[in-house]
Amino acid sequence: MVEKKVDDVPAAEMVVRRALETRYGDKLKNITFRKCWYSASGEQEYWDVEGTLRRKKGILSKEIRNFRYQVDPEKGSIIGYEENIPK
């Protein structure tokens, strides 16, 4: 049996939080996680993490984005992600 680096919801959320902080830096203002669940697609298993982030876009404006990240439970790395701006 392979030991998993990411074995629960808080660990998966922490991997995503670090990825978002690395991507947006100090422009990132708030992260809210909505859902997190363990999924499998064929042979690949992963954590699916969904939520919303708020980031500073300019001097006075902010942008809200929805995100969905897939985290590899064995390596603790990001497999895929999707971000979109709600209308």
RARA-V777333 format. One record per residue. N is the residue number from 1. SS is DSSP state (@ for helix, = for strand, . for the rest). PHI is phi in radians with two decimals (none if undefined). PSI is psi as a letter, one per 30 degrees, with the letter a starting at -180 (* if undefined). Layout:
BEGIN
n:N ss:SS phi:PHI psi:PSI
n:N ss:SS phi:PHI psi:PSI
END
This chain:
BEGIN
n:1 ss:. phi:none psi:k
n:2 ss:. phi:-1.53 psi:k
n:3 ss:. phi:-1.33 psi:k
n:4 ss:. phi:-1.71 psi:k
n:5 ss:. phi:-1.30 psi:e
n:6 ss:. phi:-1.98 psi:j
n:7 ss:. phi:-1.99 psi:g
n:8 ss:. phi:-2.66 psi:l
n:9 ss:@ phi:-1.05 psi:e
n:10 ss:@ phi:-1.04 psi:e
n:11 ss:@ phi:-1.19 psi:e
n:12 ss:@ phi:-1.15 psi:e
n:13 ss:@ phi:-1.12 psi:e
n:14 ss:@ phi:-1.16 psi:e
n:15 ss:@ phi:-1.09 psi:e
n:16 ss:@ phi:-1.18 psi:e
n:17 ss:@ phi:-1.04 psi:e
n:18 ss:@ phi:-1.11 psi:e
n:19 ss:@ phi:-1.13 psi:e
n:20 ss:@ phi:-1.19 psi:e
n:21 ss:@ phi:-1.13 psi:e
n:22 ss:@ phi:-1.18 psi:e
n:23 ss:@ phi:-1.23 psi:e
n:24 ss:@ phi:-1.80 psi:f
n:25 ss:@ phi:1.10 psi:b
n:26 ss:@ phi:-1.41 psi:g
n:27 ss:@ phi:-1.38 psi:f
n:28 ss:= phi:-1.35 psi:k
n:29 ss:= phi:-1.83 psi:e
n:30 ss:= phi:-2.72 psi:k
n:31 ss:= phi:-2.20 psi:k
n:32 ss:= phi:-2.19 psi:k
n:33 ss:= phi:-1.61 psi:k
n:34 ss:= phi:-1.68 psi:e
n:35 ss:= phi:-2.43 psi:l
n:36 ss:= phi:-2.62 psi:k
n:37 ss:= phi:-2.59 psi:l
n:38 ss:= phi:-1.65 psi:k
n:39 ss:= phi:-2.29 psi:l
n:40 ss:= phi:-2.48 psi:k
n:41 ss:= phi:-2.37 psi:j
n:42 ss:. phi:1.19 psi:b
n:43 ss:. phi:-1.51 psi:f
n:44 ss:= phi:-1.48 psi:k
n:45 ss:= phi:-1.91 psi:k
n:46 ss:= phi:-2.82 psi:l
n:47 ss:= phi:-1.63 psi:k
n:48 ss:= phi:-1.78 psi:k
n:49 ss:= phi:-2.18 psi:k
n:50 ss:= phi:-2.07 psi:k
n:51 ss:= phi:-3.10 psi:a
n:52 ss:= phi:-2.31 psi:k
n:53 ss:= phi:-2.22 psi:l
n:54 ss:= phi:-2.14 psi:k
n:55 ss:= phi:-2.29 psi:l
n:56 ss:= phi:-1.36 psi:k
n:57 ss:. phi:-1.81 psi:e
n:58 ss:. phi:-2.55 psi:a
n:59 ss:. phi:-1.18 psi:e
n:60 ss:. phi:-2.01 psi:f
n:61 ss:. phi:-1.72 psi:l
n:62 ss:= phi:-2.22 psi:l
n:63 ss:= phi:-2.17 psi:k
n:64 ss:= phi:-1.88 psi:k
n:65 ss:= phi:-2.28 psi:k
n:66 ss:= phi:-1.64 psi:k
n:67 ss:= phi:-2.39 psi:l
n:68 ss:= phi:-2.51 psi:j
n:69 ss:= phi:-2.04 psi:k
n:70 ss:= phi:-2.04 psi:k
n:71 ss:= phi:-1.99 psi:k
n:72 ss:. phi:-1.28 psi:k
n:73 ss:. phi:-1.24 psi:f
n:74 ss:. phi:-1.45 psi:e
n:75 ss:. phi:-1.73 psi:f
n:76 ss:. phi:1.34 psi:g
n:77 ss:. phi:-1.89 psi:l
n:78 ss:= phi:-1.43 psi:k
n:79 ss:= phi:-1.52 psi:e
n:80 ss:= phi:-2.79 psi:l
n:81 ss:= phi:-2.68 psi:l
n:82 ss:= phi:-2.54 psi:k
n:83 ss:= phi:-2.26 psi:k
n:84 ss:= phi:-2.52 psi:l
n:85 ss:. phi:-1.70 psi:k
n:86 ss:. phi:-1.19 psi:k
n:87 ss:. phi:-1.55 psi:*
END
